[in-house]
Every structure is written in structure tokens, then in C-alpha cells.
């Protein structure tokens, strides 16, 4: 059974979320503060962590940071009442996989949870198909309509980063760290240029992209 750790200090919200997820067939445990969340999350026995930001004893940002530094790769969905873009980006840069802003609908939250669980189940896949294209990570090869498409090393790394995080927003800094390497001194504009080049090779209509979506002021999302 899929196991979900819910970290929420408001008892009524935690109970409602726990009941809703139980009805969906998930095994759920609730933690009411950040210290407990960090301890439970570090066990690595969860398929997903739903993590509120505003918590007693230790906030959700710090919990997320600790878990990622400890090598815990469990998908993390952050719940935040904060609407400022900078704080959403902060959570993603600390290693969260997605976020939902309060107040949220149960339907939206269930959909986000299912998407993260699907992504986690597919994380070991070696081939990704989208549109008429297929990226083979074993052969480091992109094919469209069965025919190989030539990619530069940077274009390949960028596309691989996108498909591995399909459906998740990636900031330009996250892409720089993953594709160019942490500590590389290039501007974020370089990311935009490489995205433009990559779109020409994978998009049916590069001027109206279907796969690599620009999220103004935030980053990019790959919808494969």
C-alpha cells in the first residue's frame, strides 16, 4: 500500500486530509510539528510527504532542506498559505517537488499527489515518450517518428532533466545546477537560449510550445 506522511499542525486540516487520503486507499500517518516530521521523513519508508510550511518547532523549509541533505529522495509536496512567488521558488530550490497554495480544493490536492506518485513510479524508466518523440536514456538518443535527432551534449542534458521532472516546475537556477553543474558561472539567459534551441528539435510548433512551457517569473515546466 502507498504510504504518505502528512505534516500539518492544524488538527482539523490534518484530520480532513487523513480521511480523504484513506478513502483514496493510501496508508497515512500524521506529524504535527517539524521536528517529528524530520525524524519520520528520514526513515525513507514513505512514498510521498505532504509538508506544510508553517509548523511549530521547525518550519517546512528547514524540514525539506534537512531531508534532502540527508539524501532522502522521497517526493515532497509543500502546502503553503503564502502566495509570494519567491517563497514558492524557495521551496522548490530546497528540493520540494511541487506545492499547493492554501486554501486548496481536495480534488486539486488529490490530483497533485497522484501525479507525484506516478512520476516516482516512473523514475527508474530508461525511455520516455512524448508526442512523436522518444528519449532513450540508455543510448543517449532522441528519436522523432522513429528517426534519430541530433542533439548537442547540453541539449541532451537539458531534455533529460526536463523529462525526469515531467510536470514539475524547474527554476532556471535548478536547471543551471543540474545541466551545467553547481558553481558554473553563466547567466540564466543561457538557459533560455538552450530552451529555444531544444524547442526547435522537439516541438511540433516551436513558436507555440506544447512540451516545454515557460512559467513567467518562475521557470519552466515539461508537459510530456
C-alpha positions, 0 to 999 in steps of 0.5 A, a space after each residue: 500500500 502507498 504510504 504518505 506522511 502528512 505534516 500539518 499542525 492544524 488538527 482539523 486540516 490534518 484530520 480532513 486530509 487523513 480521511 480523504 487520503 484513506 478513502 483514496 486507499 493510501 496508508 497515512 500517518 500524521 506529524 504535527 510539528 517539524 521536528 517529528 516530521 524530520 525524524 519520520 521523513 528520514 526513515 525513507 519508508 514513505 512514498 510521498 510527504 505532504 509538508 506544510 510550511 508553517 509548523 511549530 518547532 521547525 518550519 517546512 523549509 528547514 524540514 525539506 532542506 534537512 531531508 534532502 541533505 540527508 539524501 532522502 529522495 522521497 517526493 515532497 509536496 509543500 502546502 503553503 498559505 503564502 502566495 509570494 512567488 519567491 517563497 514558492 521558488 524557495 521551496 522548490 530550490 530546497 528540493 520540494 517537488 511541487 506545492 499547493 497554495 492554501 486554501 486548496 480544493 481536495 480534488 486539486 490536492 488529490 490530483 497533485 499527489 497522484 501525479 507525484 506518485 506516478 512520476 516516482 513510479 516512473 523514475 527508474 524508466 530508461 525511455 520516455 515518450 512524448 508526442 512523436 518523440 522518444 528519449 532513450 536514456 540508455 543510448 543517449 538518443 532522441 528519436 522523432 517518428 522513429 528517426 534519430 535527432 541530433 542533439 548537442 551534449 547540453 541539449 541532451 542534458 537539458 531534455 533529460 532533466 526536463 523529462 525526469 521532472 515531467 510536470 514539475 516546475 524547474 527554476 532556471 537556477 535548478 536547471 543551471 545546477 543540474 545541466 551545467 553543474 553547481 558553481 558554473 558561472 553563466 547567466 540564466 539567459 543561457 538557459 533560455 537560449 538552450 530552451 529555444 534551441 531544444 524547442 526547435 528539435 522537439 516541438 511540433 510548433 516551436 513558436 507555440 510550445 506544447 512540451 516545454 512551457 515557460 512559467 513567467 517569473 518562475 521557470 519552466 515546466 515539461 508537459 510530456 
